[in-house]
Amino acid sequence: MSNDPFLVSDCWIDAPFGFNSSHSKPSDHNTIHFNIHCGLSVSSDTPDDYVYRDYVHADYTGLNNYLSSVDWQALLVNSYDINVYWNNFMYAIDSAIAMFVPLKRTKSLSIKQRRKYPYFIRQLFRKRHAAWRLYSRVGSAQVHDKYVLLDKKCKEAVHKFETEAERQLIDSGDSGRFYRYVNNRIVSKTGIGVLKSEHDGLLHEDLDKAECFNSFFSSVFTRDNGVIHPISCKARKDCFTDVTFTYDDVFKATGWSKKTGPLYIFPNI
């Protein structure tokens, strides 16, 4: 229902969800396709530039001097609202980042695209779609048989294409790509899948899986006999009282990290 008769156009009925899938049952209802003319501007296909803070080339000496010069005692007093304290603190941090961390511009990351099938498979998809639209209008048995035949050809072509792609993946010898492909194909994304017990039974419950793992690990570990062997002290007798290090030493020891924490602040700050 709409107030404008030209708001919705190009309506047609298509196959139900899951009708073309061999892994799930189809829906009881058909899908409806239509276009809505809302007057919204369509974004360009060209990705916009993405701007982010280049913390690798930041001036940490100047940033440290600036934060040391901030009067934190005056900034975080005279208020009973924790939100005021937090806003004052973040204002000082954001000001320091804006002054001493340069901006870097790069292309935005595009969304992971679907697998692009060859041209002849896409042509089969179009023919199957056209056959379904014709069947939804006519409803004859002859058109339905034609659609079923095209649907079978599409499934066979897709299966052959994916089988050949998997064979090429195995022949390439790239173990990283292989394990990424296998992990993406695993049905159980979280937790531990079904296990087989010692008596060839299937374990579905978490408690049974934990008992199975515990039984196996305890059978291969070496039991502690409780004997503590005497160990002589290898520490040097002389000691030091002061340790001196620089920012570069800390960064080299900890390594650079480009991920921000829960406060969206670079961890090296």
C-alpha positions in Angstrom: 0.0 0.0 0.0 1.4 3.4 -0.9 0.0 6.9 -1.5 1.8 7.2 -4.9 0.8 4.8 -7.6 4.3 5.2 -9.2 6.2 4.4 -6.0 6.4 0.6 -6.7 7.1 -0.8 -10.1 8.4 -3.9 -11.9 6.7 -6.5 -9.7 7.1 -10.2 -10.5 6.9 -13.5 -8.7 9.9 -15.8 -8.5 10.8 -19.2 -7.0 10.5 -19.7 -3.2 13.6 -19.4 -1.0 15.6 -22.6 -1.0 13.9 -24.0 -4.1 17.2 -24.2 -6.0 19.2 -25.4 -3.0 20.1 -29.1 -2.5 21.0 -28.5 1.2 17.7 -27.1 2.5 13.9 -27.4 2.0 12.1 -24.8 0.0 9.8 -22.2 1.6 6.0 -22.6 1.4 5.7 -19.1 -0.3 7.0 -17.6 -3.5 9.3 -14.6 -3.5 8.2 -11.3 -4.8 10.6 -8.8 -6.5 9.8 -5.1 -7.0 11.5 -1.8 -7.3 10.8 1.1 -4.9 11.3 4.7 -6.2 12.1 6.7 -3.0 14.1 9.5 -4.7 17.3 8.4 -2.9 20.6 9.1 -4.6 22.4 6.0 -5.8 26.0 5.7 -4.6 28.8 5.5 -7.2 30.4 2.1 -7.9 33.8 3.8 -7.4 34.8 3.3 -3.7 35.4 6.5 -1.7 38.8 7.2 -0.1 39.2 5.9 3.5 40.9 8.3 5.9 42.5 6.9 9.1 45.2 7.9 11.6 48.7 6.8 10.7 50.0 5.8 14.2 53.2 4.2 12.7 54.5 7.7 11.8 53.0 9.5 14.8 55.1 12.0 16.8 55.1 10.2 20.2 57.6 12.6 21.7 55.4 15.6 21.0 52.3 13.7 22.1 53.9 12.7 25.4 55.1 16.3 26.0 51.6 17.6 25.3 49.9 15.1 27.6 52.4 15.9 30.3 51.6 19.6 30.0 47.9 19.1 30.6 46.7 20.2 34.0 44.8 16.9 34.9 44.0 18.1 38.4 42.1 21.1 37.0 40.6 19.0 34.2 39.1 16.3 36.4 37.7 18.2 39.4 34.7 20.4 40.2 32.0 18.0 39.0 29.8 15.3 40.4 29.0 13.7 37.1 31.3 11.0 35.8 30.3 11.8 32.2 31.8 15.2 32.5 35.1 13.7 33.7 35.1 11.3 30.8 34.3 13.9 28.2 37.1 16.1 29.5 39.5 13.2 29.5 38.6 12.2 25.9 38.8 15.8 24.7 42.4 16.0 25.9 43.2 12.6 24.2 41.5 13.5 21.0 43.2 16.8 20.8 46.6 15.2 21.2 45.8 12.6 18.5 44.6 15.3 16.1 47.9 17.3 16.6 50.5 14.6 16.6 49.1 11.7 14.6 48.9 12.4 10.8 46.1 11.3 8.6 46.5 8.8 5.9 44.2 8.3 2.9 43.6 5.0 1.1 40.9 3.2 -0.8 38.1 1.8 1.2 37.9 -1.9 1.6 35.2 -3.4 -0.5 32.8 -6.0 0.8 33.7 -9.6 0.0 32.2 -10.4 -3.3 30.4 -13.6 -4.2 32.0 -16.2 -6.3 31.6 -15.2 -9.9 30.5 -18.1 -12.1 31.5 -18.5 -15.7 29.4 -16.9 -18.5 27.7 -20.1 -19.5 26.5 -20.8 -15.9 25.2 -17.3 -15.6 23.3 -17.8 -18.9 21.8 -21.0 -17.4 20.7 -19.0 -14.4 19.0 -16.4 -16.7 17.2 -19.1 -18.7 16.0 -20.8 -15.5 14.8 -17.5 -14.1 12.9 -16.7 -17.4 11.4 -20.2 -17.4 10.1 -19.8 -13.8 8.6 -16.4 -14.6 6.8 -18.0 -17.6 5.6 -20.9 -15.5 4.3 -18.5 -12.8 2.2 -16.7 -15.5 1.1 -19.7 -17.7 1.1 -22.6 -15.2 1.3 -25.3 -17.8 2.9 -28.7 -17.2 5.2 -28.3 -20.3 6.7 -25.1 -19.1 7.2 -26.6 -15.6 9.1 -29.6 -17.1 11.3 -27.1 -19.0 12.0 -25.2 -15.8 12.9 -28.5 -13.9 15.2 -29.5 -16.8 17.0 -26.1 -16.7 17.2 -26.3 -12.9 18.9 -29.7 -13.1 21.4 -28.3 -15.7 22.2 -25.4 -13.4 22.9 -27.6 -10.4 25.0 -30.0 -12.5 27.0 -27.1 -13.9 27.6 -25.4 -10.5 28.6 -28.8 -9.0 31.1 -29.4 -11.8 32.5 -25.9 -11.5 33.0 -26.1 -7.7 34.5 -29.6 -8.0 37.0 -28.4 -10.5 37.8 -25.4 -8.3 38.4 -27.7 -5.3 40.7 -29.9 -7.4 42.7 -26.9 -8.5 43.0 -25.8 -4.9 44.3 -29.2 -3.8 46.8 -29.4 -6.7 48.1 -25.9 -5.9 49.7 -27.2 -2.7 48.8 -24.0 -0.8 48.0 -25.2 2.7 46.9 -21.8 3.9 44.2 -21.5 1.2 43.2 -25.1 1.7 42.5 -24.7 5.5 40.7 -21.4 5.0 38.5 -23.0 2.4 37.8 -26.0 4.8 37.1 -23.7 7.7 34.6 -21.7 5.7 32.8 -24.9 4.7 32.5 -26.2 8.2 28.8 -26.2 9.3 29.5 -25.8 13.0 31.1 -22.3 13.2 31.3 -22.2 17.0 32.1 -24.8 19.6 33.1 -28.4 19.0 31.3 -30.6 16.6 30.0 -34.1 17.1 32.6 -36.6 18.5 32.9 -40.3 18.5 33.3 -42.1 21.8 35.5 -45.2 22.5 32.5 -47.4 21.8 31.8 -45.8 18.4 28.9 -43.8 19.8 28.2 -40.2 18.9 28.6 -37.5 21.6 26.4 -34.4 21.2 26.3 -33.0 24.7 29.1 -30.6 26.0 29.5 -32.6 29.2 30.0 -35.9 27.3 32.6 -34.2 25.0 34.5 -32.8 28.0 34.6 -36.2 29.6 35.8 -37.7 26.3 38.6 -35.2 26.0 39.6 -35.5 29.7 39.8 -39.3 29.4 42.1 -39.1 26.3 44.4 -36.3 27.6 44.8 -38.0 31.0 45.8 -41.3 29.3 48.7 -39.6 27.3 50.0 -37.2 30.0 52.8 -38.3 32.4 51.6 -38.5 36.0 53.5 -36.4 38.5 55.4 -38.6 41.1 55.6 -35.8 43.6 59.4 -35.8 43.7 61.0 -32.3 43.6 64.5 -32.4 42.3 67.0 -29.9 44.0 67.9 -27.0 41.7 70.8 -24.7 42.5 70.2 -21.0 42.3 71.6 -19.7 39.0 70.9 -16.0 39.6 73.8 -13.7 39.8 74.7 -12.3 43.2 75.2 -8.7 41.9 72.0 -6.8 41.1 70.9 -3.4 39.6 68.6 -0.8 40.9 67.6 1.2 37.8 66.3 0.4 34.3 66.4 2.8 31.4 64.6 2.4 28.1 63.2 4.5 25.3 60.0 4.6 23.3 61.7 2.8 20.5 62.8 0.0 22.8 59.2 -0.5 24.0 57.8 -0.5 20.5 60.4 -3.0 19.3 59.7 -5.3 22.2 55.9 -5.1 22.0 55.6 -4.8 18.3 53.2 -2.5 16.4 49.5 -3.1 16.6 47.0 -1.5 14.3 43.9 -2.6 16.2 42.2 -0.1 18.5 40.9 -1.1 21.9 37.4 -0.8 23.2 37.8 2.9 23.6 38.9 3.3 19.9 42.3 4.6 21.0 45.5 3.3 19.5 47.1 1.0 22.1 50.6 2.5 21.8 49.2 5.8 23.2 
